[in-house]
């Protein structure tokens, strides 16, 4: 009876693909198989010295960095990030993190990571939005990679204004010194995978990395859902 009601509801209120608005069929979730197939993947996990890693050269010692797909403003796939970040579709982050991590696991990437750490939101922004989109991406990755998620040791100690319309130098100034560790010993001698939604200049992730280096002998890798 429950399945019958579910099927009836699907007829009346069909779920649509976020990117193309096509009706989703059985086993599809958030995005149809066609759009998932045409997702503009970077395949950086198959490349040495990829574009994601190059964003951090000279900024901090990084083990590896990978970004899942290319971000182009106003493209069909831009909608994925809008839904995730601003439309309360937090489960989309977990779904894409799961899918992304499957690719990474198959490629043998991040096998020696100890903990997964999402880029934190300030408590006021977290309260207003209701969730941290980076944490939901990290949840999906944690499940597939089999790595422990630690979302609350790295925290944002002061609120900063949005980075969206800022230039490169302004982005760096805006995030300088705003992150801190509650207990550096938790991350001592560990390899951490720092997770965020979009990599642009790398200023936010670099600020996080500087805070993480309060932990002794810490090693840092980075994974983002998209790269601009």
Buried (B, 14 or more C-beta within 10 A) or exposed (E): EEEEEEEEEBEEEEBBBBBEEBEBEEEBEBBBEEBBEEBEBBEBBEEEEBBBBEBBEEBBEBBBBBBBBBBEEEEBBBBBBEBBBEEEBBBBBBBBBBBBBBBBBEBEBBEEBBBBBBBBBBEEBBEEBEBBBBBBBBBBBBBBBEBEBBBEBBBBEEEBEEBEEBEEEBBBEBBEEBBBBEEBEEBEEBBBBBBBBBBBBBBBBBBBBBBBBBBEEBBBBBBBBBBE
